[in-house]
Amino acid sequence: MSIFFSRGSATAELGESDFREGLQAAIDAGGNPQRVLAIPPDHTRSDSRAGELTRLAHELLGDRLTDVMPALGTHEAMSEAELQYMFGDLPRELIRVHDWKNSVATLGHVDAEFVSQATEGIYNRPWAAQVNRLLIEGGHDLILSLGQVVPHEVIGMANYNKNVFIGTGGDKGINESHYLTALYGMERIMGRCDTPLRRILNEAHDRYCGNMPLVFVLTVVESLADGRKVVRGLFVGNTHDVFLAAGELSAQVNCFVIDRAPQTVVVTMNPQKYKRTWLANKSIYRTRMLIGDGGRLIVIAPGVKQFGESATVDRLIRKYGYRHTPQVLRLVAENEELQENLGTAAHLIHGTSEGRFDVVYAPGELTHKEIASVGYQFGDWRELTERYNCNGLNNGWHTTPDGEEFYFIGDPGLGLWMNADHPHVVNSSIKPHA
């Protein structure tokens, strides 16, 4: 076990002094590093506190922090406003932009036999372990991978080596990782540390990252009912144990079991983070195990103005829409453009309710026609915000003046909500929430 710093509990409240101490432990673990690369997430994961951690790393390291490469995955490069929101006054000359199509190297493959075993025979192709070339060609003697462990729709619990293989990964690795999980079923993996994709990434890590000076700095952040974000844990290390420690705490503070299934769930999506359905659909992923059959999810997303993170992905979402899984599988079989964009195909599967509940989407700029064309119902975000009195509303059960009961979640990207009777409820020992 190589955990260099471990602090936290379900009731802890960590702050800057803890961050400094944890980062110093990470730096000390690197010996006397002279060239350090930091890999934080982008602004869409700002609640991770990785922006603050990156600034503190710069304070501690000075000129020895030579590169900061946000783990964009397939996301667009951050704008100046987004960089300011995430990193504040961190010197911009440190920022490196990850290009998932042109700046990656393939370290090797996890063989098809291992992938098949990990996915219970659902996916039978080798998986390409890809990373940005800067990780292997940059001459760094310490690579700090920073981020938050929180329930996730593709890998069960986010971060750890996902930040490396997906956040700085390439076309094949990213696309196929998302697709194999979509085939396996995200409700079977969300909120769990041991999942098919995590096994594959851990195997790739063990096979190909032995000479890579990686140290992981992992936060666990709880979103309280009143909207406050509290850091419950900080874990620093370079082996799988550090992820498991963070994941265990995340299961306690980020997985919410509700005693009964609401028929109406209302969520709000922070407009500074969620500008496309590609990410704003966390509203669907993280609440789908909560909503009752025949129910309705209302997504109030005033920042959403597009569907996809790129022109190609946006076009494909508009063309094919969020369809039931059998329909998407048929479309993949019939259309080469989806075969070449399996991550998009996975997103189409993730974004459907499979006909079990309705999705009312209230975007900032997309029109009624555009929303309806992809399979959702349109809503006006201003009218819905007023109807459900969302400003300042606590997470939990509420009733409108005319008697409609609903369950409200201020930012569903920060957890996983399940009703107690769901067949894939993560852990019956998790404390139920009212």
BADRENVEX-218408 format. One line per field, with one value per residue (C-alpha): x, y, z; residue in three letters. Coordinates in Angstrom, 3 decimals, decimal comma, padded with zeros to 6 digits, always signed. Each point is the difference from the previous one (the first is absolute). Layout:
px X / ...
py Y / ...
pz Z / ...
r Ala / ...
This chain:
px +000,000 / +001,351 / -002,301 / +002,050 / -002,817 / -003,467 / -002,405 / -003,741 / -003,270 / -003,712 / -000,016 / +003,380 / +000,288 / +003,364 / +001,498 / +003,102 / +002,360 / -000,956 / +000,503 / +003,467 / +000,956 / -001,282 / +001,731 / +003,264 / -000,267 / -000,459 / +003,024 / +002,109 / -000,958 / +001,556 / +003,353 / +001,279 / -001,962 / +001,269 / -002,547 / -003,597 / -003,088 / -003,432 / -003,068 / -003,158 / -003,500 / -001,548 / -002,549 / -002,884 / +001,476 / +000,651 / -001,589 / +002,908 / +002,079 / +002,685 / +000,295 / +000,973 / +002,305 / +001,759 / +000,561 / +001,365 / +002,301 / +001,354 / +000,592 / +001,869 / +001,990 / +000,558 / +001,850 / +000,234 / -003,651 / +000,735 / -003,289 / -003,706 / -002,109 / -003,736 / -001,339 / -002,404 / -000,698 / -002,185 / -001,065 / +000,859 / +002,982 / -000,857 / -000,721 / +001,651 / -003,195 / -000,022 / +003,689 / -000,640 / -002,987 / +002,035 / +003,567 / -000,186 / +003,353 / +002,029 / +002,484 / -001,522 / +003,366 / -000,130 / -003,177 / +000,308 / -003,022 / -000,685 / -000,859 / -001,661 / +000,397 / +003,522 / +002,133 / -000,252 / +002,216 / -001,156 / +001,854 / -001,373 / -003,217 / -001,968 / -000,662 / -003,442 / -000,051 / +000,419 / -002,587 / -002,482 / +000,477 / -000,372 / -003,218 / -001,467 / +000,295 / -001,914 / +002,992 / +002,689 / +002,543 / +003,432 / +000,019 / +002,604 / +001,827 / +000,643 / +001,351 / +001,115 / +003,608 / +000,934 / -000,273 / +002,745 / +002,047 / -000,078 / +002,935 / -001,990 / +001,178 / -003,438 / -003,477 / -002,760 / -003,424 / -002,593 / -003,737 / -003,136 / -001,241 / -003,772 / -002,589 / +000,354 / -002,022 / +002,912 / +002,336 / -002,039 / +002,139 / +001,774 / +003,657 / +003,176 / +001,470 / -003,088 / +001,473 / +003,034 / -001,370 / -003,252 / +000,792 / +003,239 / -000,919 / -000,642 / -002,760 / -000,068 / +000,469 / -002,644 / -002,603 / +000,234 / +000,113 / -003,301 / -001,623 / +000,911 / -001,472 / -003,182 / -000,343 / +000,639 / -002,542 / +000,765 / -002,528 / +002,095 / +003,171 / -000,803 / +001,272 / +002,244 / +003,794 / +000,240 / -001,409 / +000,921 / +001,690 / +001,826 / +001,423 / +001,161 / +001,590 / +001,677 / +001,437 / +001,300 / +001,450 / +001,793 / +001,340 / +001,071 / +000,411 / +002,721 / +002,578 / -002,392 / +000,525 / -003,716 / -001,350 / -003,762 / -001,560 / -003,653 / -002,739 / -003,407 / -002,545 / -003,506 / -002,767 / -002,184 / -003,765 / +000,352 / +002,419 / +003,244 / +002,959 / +002,135 / +003,279 / -000,319 / +003,246 / +003,408 / +002,024 / +003,476 / +001,799 / +001,216 / -001,750 / -003,539 / -000,402 / -000,211 / -002,952 / -001,762 / +000,383 / -001,521 / -002,684 / -001,108 / -000,534 / -001,737 / -002,474 / -000,890 / -000,435 / -000,927 / -002,494 / -003,474 / -002,689 / -003,503 / -002,744 / -002,425 / +000,063 / -001,230 / -002,172 / +001,432 / +003,681 / +001,191 / +003,708 / +001,926 / +003,254 / +002,646 / +000,251 / +003,715 / +000,679 / -002,718 / -000,232 / -000,790 / -002,196 / +003,202 / +000,733 / -003,350 / -001,445 / +001,579 / -003,451 / -001,361 / +002,819 / +000,120 / -003,781 / -001,205 / +000,193 / -002,172 / -002,949 / -003,123 / -001,413 / -002,133 / +001,572 / +001,532 / +003,456 / +000,118 / +003,453 / +000,418 / +003,183 / +000,203 / +003,622 / -000,671 / +000,332 / +001,209 / -000,140 / +003,544 / +003,496 / +001,124 / -001,659 / +000,094 / -001,526 / -002,604 / -001,045 / -000,276 / -002,148 / -002,289 / -000,188 / -000,653 / -001,405 / -000,182 / -001,556 / -000,644 / +002,999 / -001,201 / -000,573 / +003,475 / +001,603 / -001,799 / +001,088 / +003,614 / -000,157 / -001,424 / +002,013 / +003,746 / +000,069 / -001,276 / +002,428 / +002,746 / -001,478 / -000,883 / +000,243 / -002,878 / -001,985 / +000,586 / -001,189 / -003,228 / -000,650 / +000,886 / -002,317 / -003,186 / -002,447 / -000,733 / -003,625 / -000,302 / -000,404 / -000,361 / +002,806 / -000,984 / +003,050 / +000,071 / +003,146 / +001,264 / +000,230 / -001,115 / -003,475 / -003,167 / +000,515 / +003,621 / -000,811 / -002,945 / +002,097 / +002,328 / -002,808 / -000,566 / -002,887 / +000,686 / -000,342 / +000,527 / +002,702 / -001,312 / -003,558 / +001,158 / +002,395 / -002,899 / -002,488 / +002,276 / +001,493 / +003,504 / +002,113 / +001,425 / -001,990 / +001,466 / +000,422 / -002,868 / -003,783 / -002,167 / -003,559 / -001,142 / -002,818 / -002,438 / +000,925 / +002,576 / +002,573 / +003,533 / +003,551 / +002,589 / +003,747 / +002,151 / +002,822 / -000,384 / +003,536 / +001,266 / -001,519 / -002,240 / -003,620 / -001,889 / -003,297 / +000,249 / -001,817 / +002,181 / +001,510 / +003,485 / +000,017 / +003,693 / +000,201 / -002,811 / +002,267 / +000,133 / -001,957 / -003,435 / -000,854 / -003,400
py +000,000 / +003,432 / +002,601 / +003,072 / +002,034 / -001,029 / +002,256 / +000,102 / -001,487 / +000,412 / +002,926 / +001,622 / +003,497 / +000,467 / +003,262 / +001,714 / -001,178 / -003,610 / +000,605 / +001,419 / -002,905 / -002,558 / +001,675 / +000,192 / -003,740 / -000,527 / +002,160 / -001,733 / -003,363 / +001,204 / +000,532 / +003,376 / +000,501 / +002,643 / -000,383 / -000,531 / -000,471 / +000,577 / -001,635 / +001,516 / -000,334 / +002,895 / +002,537 / -002,458 / -001,751 / +003,203 / -001,393 / -002,430 / +002,904 / -001,051 / +003,591 / +001,097 / -002,986 / +000,900 / +003,577 / -001,249 / -002,416 / +002,966 / +001,883 / -002,966 / -000,871 / +003,335 / -000,350 / -003,759 / -000,231 / +000,141 / -001,166 / -000,074 / -002,052 / -000,121 / -003,514 / +001,026 / -003,412 / +000,932 / +003,347 / +003,248 / +002,060 / +002,322 / +003,649 / +002,780 / +000,425 / -003,718 / +000,023 / +002,906 / -001,783 / -003,150 / +001,156 / +003,679 / +001,734 / -003,104 / +001,136 / -000,749 / -000,859 / -003,240 / -001,214 / -002,788 / -000,982 / -003,710 / -000,999 / -003,404 / -000,609 / +001,196 / +000,131 / -003,542 / -003,053 / -003,596 / -001,687 / -003,434 / -001,984 / -001,884 / -003,240 / -001,060 / -002,974 / +002,255 / +002,486 / -002,800 / -001,385 / +003,451 / +000,714 / -003,487 / -000,699 / +003,106 / +001,622 / -002,081 / +002,386 / +001,114 / +003,395 / +002,611 / +001,610 / +003,526 / +003,136 / +003,431 / -000,115 / +002,651 / -002,654 / -002,095 / +002,548 / +002,995 / -001,027 / +000,392 / -001,578 / +000,415 / -000,068 / +001,165 / -001,318 / +002,060 / -000,486 / -001,149 / -003,524 / +000,088 / -002,358 / -000,133 / -001,453 / -001,460 / -001,403 / -000,221 / +002,401 / +002,846 / +000,930 / -001,864 / -001,506 / +001,050 / +003,496 / -001,340 / -002,514 / +001,845 / +003,582 / +000,022 / -002,939 / -000,436 / -000,754 / -003,785 / -000,248 / +002,598 / -001,144 / -003,691 / +000,535 / +001,837 / -002,467 / -003,163 / +001,510 / +000,987 / -003,602 / -001,307 / +002,376 / +003,125 / -000,776 / -003,072 / +002,034 / +003,473 / +000,549 / -003,078 / -000,212 / -003,465 / +000,285 / -001,384 / +003,180 / +000,546 / -003,528 / +000,725 / +003,328 / -001,519 / -002,739 / +002,579 / +001,974 / -003,062 / -000,996 / +003,335 / +002,685 / -001,527 / +002,582 / +002,929 / +002,183 / +000,248 / +001,134 / +000,356 / +002,751 / -000,926 / +001,980 / -001,125 / +002,837 / -000,166 / +002,254 / +000,821 / +000,414 / +003,783 / +000,045 / +000,449 / -002,118 / -001,516 / -001,846 / -003,196 / -001,659 / +000,394 / -003,045 / +000,018 / -003,044 / -001,929 / -003,380 / -001,327 / +000,193 / +003,778 / -000,166 / -002,642 / +002,111 / +003,019 / -002,127 / -001,471 / +003,465 / +001,226 / -002,874 / +001,265 / +003,682 / +000,124 / -002,881 / +000,871 / -002,617 / +001,476 / -001,926 / +000,130 / +000,847 / +003,491 / +000,467 / +003,459 / +000,834 / +003,575 / +000,745 / +003,190 / +000,025 / +002,657 / +002,114 / +000,615 / -003,742 / -001,434 / +001,491 / -003,099 / -003,035 / -002,069 / +000,902 / +001,339 / -003,475 / -000,889 / +001,186 / -003,196 / -002,388 / +000,780 / +000,062 / -002,862 / -002,474 / +002,328 / +000,842 / -002,160 / -001,750 / +002,387 / +002,949 / +003,198 / +001,578 / +003,779 / +001,295 / +003,747 / +000,787 / +003,695 / -000,327 / -002,717 / +001,260 / -003,051 / -003,794 / -001,225 / +001,031 / +000,208 / +000,764 / -003,694 / -001,220 / +002,759 / -000,963 / -003,690 / +000,671 / +002,184 / -002,650 / -003,097 / +001,309 / -001,638 / -003,357 / -003,224 / -002,326 / -002,567 / +002,835 / +001,436 / -003,418 / -000,434 / +003,472 / -000,783 / -003,200 / +001,871 / +003,251 / +000,290 / +003,517 / -001,376 / -002,907 / +002,615 / +001,986 / -002,648 / +002,513 / +001,901 / -003,214 / -000,686 / +003,510 / -000,575 / -003,118 / +001,731 / +002,900 / -001,979 / -000,975 / -003,173 / +001,197 / -000,449 / +003,709 / +003,279 / +002,548 / +003,673 / +002,032 / +003,751 / +001,374 / +003,535 / +000,226 / -003,242 / +000,330 / -002,000 / -001,662 / -000,905 / -001,544 / -001,971 / -001,280 / -001,940 / -001,611 / +002,365 / +002,274 / +003,730 / +002,214 / +003,686 / +000,314 / +003,270 / -001,280 / -003,258 / +001,762 / +002,126 / -002,866 / -002,133 / +002,971 / -001,361 / +002,956 / -000,840 / -003,216 / -002,824 / -003,481 / -002,290 / -000,285 / +003,058 / +000,820 / +002,805 / +002,323 / -001,921 / -003,319 / -001,589 / -001,993 / -000,049 / -000,910 / +002,750 / -000,379 / +003,104 / -001,612 / -003,718 / -000,181 / -000,074 / -003,309 / -002,969 / -000,180 / -003,302 / -001,151 / -002,734 / -002,541 / +000,378 / -003,371 / +001,514 / +002,138 / +000,324 / -000,877 / -000,690 / +001,101 / +003,568 / +002,236 / +000,716 / +003,602 / +001,576
pz +000,000 / -000,989 / +001,494 / +000,887 / +001,561 / +001,136 / +001,812 / +000,205 / +001,154 / -000,619 / +002,455 / -000,704 / -001,480 / -001,693 / -001,153 / -001,316 / +002,747 / -000,739 / -003,728 / +000,581 / +002,201 / -002,479 / -002,942 / +001,923 / +000,648 / -003,751 / -000,794 / +002,636 / -001,503 / -003,251 / +001,678 / -001,063 / -003,244 / -002,390 / -002,801 / +001,116 / -002,129 / +001,566 / -001,530 / +001,495 / -001,484 / -001,907 / +001,257 / -000,288 / +003,060 / +001,956 / +003,167 / +000,240 / +001,403 / -002,485 / -001,188 / +003,491 / +000,383 / -003,258 / +001,150 / +003,316 / -001,822 / -001,935 / +003,259 / +001,465 / -003,115 / -001,680 / -003,298 / +000,522 / -001,063 / -003,699 / -001,547 / +000,865 / -002,380 / +000,759 / -000,559 / -002,740 / -001,469 / -002,962 / +001,471 / -001,733 / +001,131 / +002,873 / -000,750 / +001,985 / +002,031 / +000,775 / +000,924 / +002,351 / +001,539 / +000,597 / +000,634 / +000,892 / -000,414 / -000,860 / -002,709 / -003,378 / -001,535 / +001,994 / -001,705 / -002,589 / -002,102 / -000,395 / -003,573 / +000,167 / -003,732 / -000,748 / +003,167 / +001,364 / +000,124 / +000,352 / +002,844 / -000,858 / +000,145 / +002,599 / -001,869 / -001,159 / +002,376 / +003,034 / -001,306 / -000,643 / +003,473 / +001,588 / -001,916 / +000,502 / -003,728 / -001,053 / -001,715 / -001,699 / -001,484 / +001,255 / +001,675 / -000,961 / +002,941 / -001,268 / +001,691 / -001,074 / -001,198 / +002,564 / +002,722 / -001,560 / -001,927 / +002,344 / +002,166 / +003,216 / +003,221 / +001,623 / -001,525 / +002,328 / -001,031 / +001,864 / +000,267 / +001,743 / +000,630 / -000,488 / -001,538 / -003,775 / -002,871 / -001,992 / +002,627 / +003,207 / +002,020 / -001,806 / -000,047 / +000,993 / -003,202 / -001,979 / +000,234 / -001,875 / -002,526 / -000,803 / +001,029 / -002,029 / -002,220 / -003,674 / -002,449 / +000,305 / +003,745 / +000,809 / -002,510 / +000,807 / +003,761 / -000,112 / -002,364 / +001,892 / +003,165 / -001,824 / -001,176 / +003,511 / +001,526 / +001,989 / +002,738 / +000,791 / +000,541 / +001,343 / +003,530 / -000,044 / +000,044 / -001,563 / -003,526 / -003,435 / -001,216 / +003,284 / -000,225 / -003,551 / +000,948 / +003,053 / -002,198 / -002,471 / +002,899 / +001,359 / -003,416 / -001,452 / +002,674 / +002,145 / -001,080 / +000,088 / +003,128 / +000,768 / +003,356 / +000,412 / +002,113 / +000,496 / +001,692 / +001,252 / +000,071 / +001,436 / -001,299 / +003,002 / -000,210 / +000,149 / -002,950 / +001,920 / -001,169 / +002,764 / -000,581 / +002,033 / -001,013 / -001,616 / -001,016 / -001,556 / -001,359 / -003,023 / +000,193 / -000,319 / +003,785 / -000,069 / -002,396 / +002,076 / +003,139 / -001,738 / -001,634 / +003,306 / +001,433 / -003,148 / +000,252 / +003,454 / -000,806 / -003,706 / -000,324 / +001,225 / +000,576 / +000,115 / +001,767 / -002,953 / -003,688 / -000,912 / -003,073 / -000,643 / +000,392 / -000,612 / -000,485 / -000,698 / -001,958 / +000,707 / -003,195 / +000,561 / -000,237 / -002,210 / -003,488 / -002,058 / +000,524 / -000,319 / +003,626 / +001,192 / -000,502 / +003,319 / +001,059 / -001,555 / +000,889 / +003,724 / +000,600 / -002,206 / +002,894 / +002,089 / -002,251 / +000,144 / -003,071 / -002,032 / +001,767 / -001,274 / +000,203 / -000,404 / -000,959 / +000,496 / -001,925 / -000,979 / -001,144 / -002,582 / -003,553 / -001,934 / +000,055 / -000,663 / +001,030 / -003,631 / -003,322 / -000,960 / +003,244 / -000,014 / -003,519 / +000,895 / +003,061 / -002,087 / -002,720 / +002,113 / +003,295 / +003,411 / -000,843 / +001,863 / +000,201 / -002,601 / -002,473 / +000,549 / -000,402 / -003,300 / -001,141 / +000,908 / -002,044 / -002,981 / +000,033 / -000,386 / +001,477 / +003,317 / -000,168 / -000,251 / +002,899 / +002,571 / +002,826 / -001,562 / -000,396 / +003,705 / +000,838 / -001,935 / +002,082 / +003,261 / -000,797 / -000,489 / +002,704 / -002,006 / +000,016 / +003,772 / +000,832 / -001,900 / -000,262 / -000,106 / -001,062 / +000,631 / -001,731 / -000,381 / -003,785 / -001,692 / -001,502 / +000,569 / -003,380 / +000,725 / +003,389 / -001,378 / -002,915 / +002,329 / +001,992 / +002,940 / +000,946 / +000,007 / +003,057 / +000,676 / +002,642 / +001,403 / +000,396 / +001,561 / +002,370 / +001,202 / +000,210 / +002,147 / +001,889 / -000,692 / +001,112 / +003,410 / +000,242 / +002,093 / -001,455 / +000,974 / -000,068 / -000,709 / -001,047 / -002,305 / +001,104 / -002,215 / +001,612 / -002,326 / +001,960 / -001,384 / +000,979 / -000,593 / -000,673 / -000,398 / -002,005 / -000,752 / -001,397 / +003,598 / +001,012 / -000,744 / +001,081 / +000,271 / +001,371 / +002,611 / -002,188 / -003,096 / -000,998 / -000,321 / +003,141 / +000,841 / +003,658 / +002,415 / +002,859 / -001,298 / +002,326 / -001,543 / -000,801 / +000,503
r Met / Ser / Ile / Phe / Phe / Ser / Arg / Gly / Ser / Ala / Thr / Ala / Glu / Leu / Gly / Glu / Ser / Asp / Phe / Arg / Glu / Gly / Leu / Gln / Ala / Ala / Ile / Asp / Ala / Gly / Gly / Asn / Pro / Gln / Arg / Val / Leu / Ala / Ile / Pro / Pro / Asp / His / Thr / Arg / Ser / Asp / Ser / Arg / Ala / Gly / Glu / Leu / Thr / Arg / Leu / Ala / His / Glu / Leu / Leu / Gly / Asp / Arg / Leu / Thr / Asp / Val / Met / Pro / Ala / Leu / Gly / Thr / His / Glu / Ala / Met / Ser / Glu / Ala / Glu / Leu / Gln / Tyr / Met / Phe / Gly / Asp / Leu / Pro / Arg / Glu / Leu / Ile / Arg / Val / His / Asp / Trp / Lys / Asn / Ser / Val / Ala / Thr / Leu / Gly / His / Val / Asp / Ala / Glu / Phe / Val / Ser / Gln / Ala / Thr / Glu / Gly / Ile / Tyr / Asn / Arg / Pro / Trp / Ala / Ala / Gln / Val / Asn / Arg / Leu / Leu / Ile / Glu / Gly / Gly / His / Asp / Leu / Ile / Leu / Ser / Leu / Gly / Gln / Val / Val / Pro / His / Glu / Val / Ile / Gly / Met / Ala / Asn / Tyr / Asn / Lys / Asn / Val / Phe / Ile / Gly / Thr / Gly / Gly / Asp / Lys / Gly / Ile / Asn / Glu / Ser / His / Tyr / Leu / Thr / Ala / Leu / Tyr / Gly / Met / Glu / Arg / Ile / Met / Gly / Arg / Cys / Asp / Thr / Pro / Leu / Arg / Arg / Ile / Leu / Asn / Glu / Ala / His / Asp / Arg / Tyr / Cys / Gly / Asn / Met / Pro / Leu / Val / Phe / Val / Leu / Thr / Val / Val / Glu / Ser / Leu / Ala / Asp / Gly / Arg / Lys / Val / Val / Arg / Gly / Leu / Phe / Val / Gly / Asn / Thr / His / Asp / Val / Phe / Leu / Ala / Ala / Gly / Glu / Leu / Ser / Ala / Gln / Val / Asn / Cys / Phe / Val / Ile / Asp / Arg / Ala / Pro / Gln / Thr / Val / Val / Val / Thr / Met / Asn / Pro / Gln / Lys / Tyr / Lys / Arg / Thr / Trp / Leu / Ala / Asn / Lys / Ser / Ile / Tyr / Arg / Thr / Arg / Met / Leu / Ile / Gly / Asp / Gly / Gly / Arg / Leu / Ile / Val / Ile / Ala / Pro / Gly / Val / Lys / Gln / Phe / Gly / Glu / Ser / Ala / Thr / Val / Asp / Arg / Leu / Ile / Arg / Lys / Tyr / Gly / Tyr / Arg / His / Thr / Pro / Gln / Val / Leu / Arg / Leu / Val / Ala / Glu / Asn / Glu / Glu / Leu / Gln / Glu / Asn / Leu / Gly / Thr / Ala / Ala / His / Leu / Ile / His / Gly / Thr / Ser / Glu / Gly / Arg / Phe / Asp / Val / Val / Tyr / Ala / Pro / Gly / Glu / Leu / Thr / His / Lys / Glu / Ile / Ala / Ser / Val / Gly / Tyr / Gln / Phe / Gly / Asp / Trp / Arg / Glu / Leu / Thr / Glu / Arg / Tyr / Asn / Cys / Asn / Gly / Leu / Asn / Asn / Gly / Trp / His / Thr / Thr / Pro / Asp / Gly / Glu / Glu / Phe / Tyr / Phe / Ile / Gly / Asp / Pro / Gly / Leu / Gly / Leu / Trp / Met / Asn / Ala / Asp / His / Pro / His / Val / Val / Asn / Ser / Ser / Ile / Lys / Pro / His / Ala
